[in-house]
Amino acid sequence: MTHDSDLSPPSDVCLLLRAHAEQRWLILEVSPVLRHLQQPGSIPDEQLGAALAYLEVLSIEATMRAAETDAAYAQLEDCKHAGEDRTLPGIARRYHAAVRTLRDTFARHIAMLLAVPSDISAREHSNS
């Protein structure tokens, strides 16, 4: 009899796959939107609200993907063995760290872009 856990890939492989999927999604989906929004005048004023709403949706999805990647990392850490820096688990940990850095960089840019309209809106309401 085969159990589902017997069919699951090892935790290091799971982490590599999750980290790769998250990195690819950030680069292919989030990065172009950030670049476009950060170019002054690239989006007409009447479309800016929709573009920022889409960025907010991407931010929510990024958070969910990050949680999945971090869960795979936690699963690997549960099986941690000393001296694995050059083995597949060590490579998976370093890849996860690189993806976390990319994720954090994108999160800062997203936060700045999403904060700008609310700050402007608050100033406009206080001046009225």
C-alpha positions as CSV (number, residue, x, y, z in Angstrom):
1,M,0.0,0.0,0.0
2,T,1.3,3.5,-1.0
3,H,0.7,6.5,1.2
4,D,0.4,10.0,-0.3
5,S,3.5,11.1,1.7
6,D,5.5,8.4,-0.2
7,L,4.5,10.1,-3.5
8,S,5.5,13.6,-2.5
9,P,8.9,14.9,-3.7
10,P,11.5,15.5,-1.0
11,S,11.3,18.8,0.9
12,D,14.4,20.2,-0.8
13,V,12.9,19.6,-4.3
14,C,9.5,21.1,-3.1
15,L,11.3,24.2,-2.0
16,L,13.3,24.5,-5.2
17,L,10.1,24.2,-7.2
18,R,8.2,26.7,-5.1
19,A,11.0,29.2,-5.1
20,H,11.5,28.9,-8.8
21,A,7.7,29.3,-9.4
22,E,7.5,32.3,-7.2
23,Q,10.6,34.0,-8.7
24,R,9.3,33.3,-12.3
25,W,5.9,34.8,-11.4
26,L,7.4,37.9,-9.8
27,I,9.6,38.5,-12.8
28,L,7.0,37.8,-15.5
29,E,3.9,39.2,-13.9
30,V,4.8,41.7,-11.3
31,S,7.9,43.3,-12.7
32,P,6.3,44.6,-15.9
33,V,3.5,46.2,-14.0
34,L,5.9,47.9,-11.6
35,R,8.1,49.1,-14.4
36,H,5.1,50.5,-16.3
37,L,3.6,52.3,-13.2
38,Q,7.0,53.7,-12.2
39,Q,7.5,55.4,-15.6
40,P,6.1,59.0,-15.3
41,G,3.2,59.6,-17.7
42,S,3.1,56.0,-19.0
43,I,-0.5,55.5,-17.8
44,P,-3.2,58.1,-18.5
45,D,-4.8,59.6,-15.4
46,E,-8.2,57.9,-16.1
47,Q,-6.5,54.5,-16.2
48,L,-4.3,55.0,-13.1
49,G,-6.9,53.8,-10.6
50,A,-7.4,50.5,-12.5
51,A,-3.7,50.0,-12.8
52,L,-3.2,50.5,-9.1
53,A,-6.1,48.1,-8.3
54,Y,-4.5,45.5,-10.5
55,L,-1.2,46.0,-8.7
56,E,-3.1,45.5,-5.4
57,V,-4.5,42.2,-6.7
58,L,-1.0,41.2,-7.7
59,S,0.2,42.1,-4.2
60,I,-2.4,39.8,-2.6
61,E,-1.4,37.0,-4.9
62,A,2.3,37.6,-4.2
63,T,1.5,37.3,-0.5
64,M,-0.2,33.9,-1.1
65,R,2.7,32.6,-3.2
66,A,5.2,33.8,-0.7
67,A,3.3,31.9,2.1
68,E,3.5,28.7,0.0
69,T,7.2,29.1,-0.6
70,D,7.8,29.8,3.0
71,A,5.8,26.7,4.0
72,A,8.0,24.6,1.8
73,Y,11.1,26.2,3.4
74,A,9.7,25.4,6.9
75,Q,9.1,21.9,5.8
76,L,12.8,21.6,4.7
77,E,14.0,23.2,8.0
78,D,12.1,20.5,9.9
79,C,14.4,18.0,8.2
80,K,17.6,20.1,8.6
81,H,20.9,18.3,8.8
82,A,24.3,19.8,9.5
83,G,26.8,20.3,6.7
84,E,24.2,20.6,3.9
85,D,25.4,23.8,2.4
86,R,26.7,22.2,-0.8
87,T,23.9,19.6,-1.1
88,L,20.5,20.1,-2.7
89,P,19.0,21.2,0.6
90,G,21.7,23.9,0.9
91,I,21.1,25.0,-2.6
92,A,17.3,25.2,-2.0
93,R,17.9,27.3,1.1
94,R,20.1,29.8,-0.8
95,Y,17.6,29.9,-3.7
96,H,14.8,30.7,-1.2
97,A,16.9,33.5,0.4
98,A,17.4,35.0,-3.1
99,V,13.7,34.8,-3.9
100,R,12.9,36.4,-0.5
101,T,15.2,39.3,-1.4
102,L,13.5,39.7,-4.7
103,R,10.0,39.5,-3.0
104,D,11.0,42.1,-0.4
105,T,12.3,44.5,-3.1
106,F,9.1,44.2,-5.1
107,A,7.0,44.6,-1.9
108,R,8.7,47.9,-1.1
109,H,8.0,49.2,-4.6
110,I,4.4,48.0,-4.5
111,A,3.9,49.7,-1.1
112,M,5.3,52.9,-2.4
113,L,3.1,52.9,-5.5
114,L,0.0,52.0,-3.5
115,A,0.7,54.6,-0.8
116,V,1.0,57.5,-3.1
117,P,-2.6,57.8,-4.3
118,S,-4.0,57.5,-0.7
119,D,-1.5,60.2,0.5
120,I,-2.5,62.5,-2.3
121,S,-6.2,61.8,-1.7
122,A,-5.8,62.5,2.0
123,R,-4.1,65.8,1.3
124,E,-6.8,66.8,-1.2
125,H,-9.6,66.0,1.4
126,S,-7.8,68.0,4.1
127,N,-7.4,71.0,1.9
128,S,-11.2,71.0,1.0
